[in-house]
Amino acid sequence: MDSANQDINLNSPHKGLGPDTLSDLPEERGAVALGPENLPPGLTEEEAEELRLELTKVEEEIYTLRQVLSAKERHASELKRKLGLSPLSELKQNITKSWQDVQTSNAYLSASSTLDDIANSEVYKKTQETLSNAGQKTSAALSTVGTAISRKLGDMRNSPTFKTFEDKVENIKYKVVGGRANGESAHSPNESNPVQDNAPF
């Protein structure tokens, strides 16, 4: 369908449609004939007939507009395909445009300038300097504590008490393992009397 033929005049809903589409229109879509006994209260037969005709006309216009819109959408899709525009590329363009709109918006510019003002303010600089000094002092304190703990552990290891404890552990170890030569296997007390193969159960 040529795009020139798709232009419509809203006052003339049948313009731009071929005769085959007009033949698809129902005679009286949605207009139900009502007898005088079925009319709503306060509505005469002439008023009901007039409303039915108007309803039919409006429904025909809606149907025509849907047909024209569908044809326009198909034509737009064909043009996009020829231009190489895919839904993904359109999405990227929309996101880029939206971000550009955000960056040029008054709210964004106002927020950016406010952040710049805060970053350049004396209060921010003093706070940053205070935090930096606090971090350095904390690191130095932790380093000092680590050094002190290492020194204390070294002192404790070299103390007479620790030496005595070490000697006691060595004595206990010697008593448990015994003064056997290298290569001798340690036997438990139960192994001194080996079980005979033919011992009764």
C-alpha positions as CSV (number, residue, x, y, z in Angstrom):
1,M,0.0,0.0,0.0
2,D,1.5,3.4,-1.0
3,S,2.0,5.9,1.8
4,A,0.1,8.5,-0.1
5,N,-2.9,6.2,-0.1
6,Q,-2.6,5.7,3.6
7,D,-3.2,9.3,4.6
8,I,-6.7,9.8,5.9
9,N,-9.0,12.5,6.7
10,L,-10.5,11.9,10.1
11,N,-13.7,13.5,9.0
12,S,-14.0,10.9,6.2
13,P,-13.1,7.6,7.8
14,H,-13.2,5.6,4.5
15,K,-10.5,7.7,2.7
16,G,-7.3,5.7,2.2
17,L,-9.0,2.3,2.3
18,G,-9.6,0.1,-0.6
19,P,-13.0,-1.2,-1.6
20,D,-12.1,-4.6,-0.3
21,T,-11.7,-3.2,3.3
22,L,-15.0,-1.4,3.1
23,S,-16.7,-4.7,2.3
24,D,-15.4,-6.1,5.5
25,L,-17.2,-3.5,7.6
26,P,-20.3,-4.8,9.4
27,E,-23.6,-3.3,8.5
28,E,-24.5,-2.2,12.0
29,R,-21.8,-3.1,14.4
30,G,-23.1,-3.2,18.0
31,A,-26.4,-1.6,17.1
32,V,-29.0,-3.8,18.4
33,A,-32.6,-3.2,17.4
34,L,-34.7,-2.5,20.4
35,G,-38.4,-2.7,20.4
36,P,-40.4,0.1,22.1
37,E,-40.9,-2.2,25.2
38,N,-37.1,-2.6,25.6
39,L,-36.2,1.1,25.5
40,P,-34.6,2.7,28.6
41,P,-36.9,4.9,30.5
42,G,-37.2,8.5,29.1
43,L,-35.9,7.5,25.6
44,T,-38.3,7.7,22.6
45,E,-38.1,5.4,19.6
46,E,-36.8,8.3,17.4
47,E,-34.0,9.1,19.9
48,A,-33.0,5.4,20.1
49,E,-32.9,5.2,16.3
50,E,-30.7,8.3,16.2
51,L,-28.3,6.9,18.9
52,R,-28.1,3.5,17.0
53,L,-27.1,5.3,13.8
54,E,-24.5,7.4,15.6
55,L,-23.1,4.2,17.4
56,T,-22.8,2.5,14.0
57,K,-21.0,5.5,12.5
58,V,-18.5,5.7,15.5
59,E,-17.8,1.9,15.4
60,E,-17.1,2.1,11.7
61,E,-14.7,5.0,12.3
62,I,-12.9,3.0,15.0
63,Y,-12.6,0.0,12.7
64,T,-11.3,2.2,9.8
65,L,-8.8,3.9,12.1
66,R,-7.5,0.5,13.3
67,Q,-7.0,-0.6,9.7
68,V,-5.2,2.6,8.8
69,L,-3.0,2.4,12.0
70,S,-2.1,-1.2,11.2
71,A,-1.1,-0.2,7.6
72,K,0.9,2.7,8.9
73,E,2.7,0.5,11.5
74,R,3.6,-2.0,8.7
75,H,4.9,0.8,6.5
76,A,7.0,2.2,9.4
77,S,8.5,-1.3,10.1
78,E,9.4,-1.6,6.5
79,L,11.1,1.8,6.5
80,K,13.0,0.9,9.7
81,R,14.1,-2.4,8.1
82,K,15.4,-0.6,5.0
83,L,17.3,1.8,7.2
84,G,18.8,-1.0,9.2
85,L,17.2,0.0,12.4
86,S,16.6,-2.9,14.8
87,P,14.7,-2.8,18.0
88,L,18.0,-3.1,19.9
89,S,19.6,-0.2,18.1
90,E,16.4,1.9,18.7
91,L,16.6,1.0,22.4
92,K,20.3,2.1,22.5
93,Q,19.4,5.4,20.8
94,N,16.5,6.0,23.3
95,I,18.8,5.3,26.3
96,T,21.5,7.6,24.9
97,K,19.0,10.3,24.3
98,S,17.4,9.9,27.7
99,W,20.8,10.1,29.4
100,Q,21.6,13.3,27.4
101,D,18.3,14.7,28.4
102,V,19.1,13.9,32.1
103,Q,22.5,15.5,31.8
104,T,21.1,18.7,30.4
105,S,18.2,18.8,32.8
106,N,18.0,21.6,35.5
107,A,17.9,19.0,38.3
108,Y,21.0,17.2,37.2
109,L,22.9,20.5,36.6
110,S,21.8,21.8,40.0
111,A,22.8,18.6,41.7
112,S,26.2,18.6,40.0
113,S,26.9,22.2,40.9
114,T,25.9,21.4,44.5
115,L,28.3,18.5,44.7
116,D,31.1,20.6,43.3
117,D,30.3,23.3,45.9
118,I,30.4,20.7,48.6
119,A,33.7,19.2,47.4
120,N,35.3,22.7,47.3
121,S,33.9,23.8,50.6
122,E,36.1,24.3,53.7
123,V,34.0,22.0,55.8
124,Y,34.5,19.2,53.3
125,K,38.2,19.8,53.1
126,K,38.5,19.9,56.9
127,T,36.5,16.7,57.3
128,Q,38.6,14.9,54.7
129,E,41.8,16.0,56.4
130,T,40.5,14.9,59.8
131,L,39.5,11.5,58.4
132,S,42.9,11.1,56.8
133,N,44.7,12.0,60.0
134,A,42.5,9.6,62.0
135,G,43.3,6.8,59.5
136,Q,47.0,7.4,59.8
137,K,46.9,7.5,63.6
138,T,44.9,4.3,63.6
139,S,47.4,2.5,61.3
140,A,50.2,3.7,63.6
141,A,48.4,2.5,66.7
142,L,47.7,-0.9,65.2
143,S,51.4,-1.2,64.1
144,T,52.5,-0.3,67.6
145,V,50.1,-2.9,69.2
146,G,51.4,-5.6,66.8
147,T,55.0,-4.8,67.7
148,A,54.2,-4.9,71.4
149,I,52.5,-8.2,71.2
150,S,55.4,-9.7,69.2
151,R,57.8,-8.4,71.8
152,K,55.7,-9.8,74.7
153,L,55.5,-13.2,73.1
154,G,59.3,-13.2,72.6
155,D,59.9,-12.1,76.2
156,M,57.5,-14.8,77.5
157,R,59.3,-17.5,75.4
158,N,62.6,-16.5,76.9
159,S,61.3,-16.3,80.5
160,P,62.4,-18.8,83.1
161,T,58.8,-19.9,83.6
162,F,58.4,-20.8,79.9
163,K,61.8,-22.6,80.0
164,T,60.7,-24.6,83.0
165,F,57.5,-25.5,81.3
166,E,59.4,-26.5,78.1
167,D,61.6,-28.8,80.2
168,K,58.6,-30.4,81.9
169,V,57.1,-31.1,78.5
170,E,60.4,-32.7,77.3
171,N,60.5,-34.9,80.4
172,I,56.9,-36.1,79.9
173,K,57.7,-36.7,76.3
174,Y,60.8,-38.7,77.2
175,K,58.9,-40.8,79.7
176,V,56.1,-41.6,77.3
177,V,58.3,-42.4,74.3
178,G,61.1,-43.8,76.4
179,G,64.9,-43.7,75.8
180,R,64.8,-46.1,72.8
181,A,67.3,-45.8,70.0
182,N,66.3,-44.5,66.6
183,G,64.4,-47.1,64.6
184,E,62.9,-48.8,67.6
185,S,59.2,-48.9,67.5
186,A,57.2,-48.0,70.6
187,H,55.1,-50.7,72.0
188,S,52.1,-50.2,74.1
189,P,51.9,-52.1,77.4
190,N,49.3,-54.4,75.9
191,E,51.8,-55.4,73.2
192,S,54.3,-56.9,75.7
193,N,52.1,-60.0,75.8
194,P,51.4,-60.7,72.1
195,V,48.2,-62.6,71.4
196,Q,48.8,-66.2,70.3
197,D,47.4,-67.2,67.0
198,N,45.7,-70.2,68.6
199,A,44.4,-68.4,71.6
200,P,40.8,-69.4,72.5
201,F,38.2,-66.8,71.9
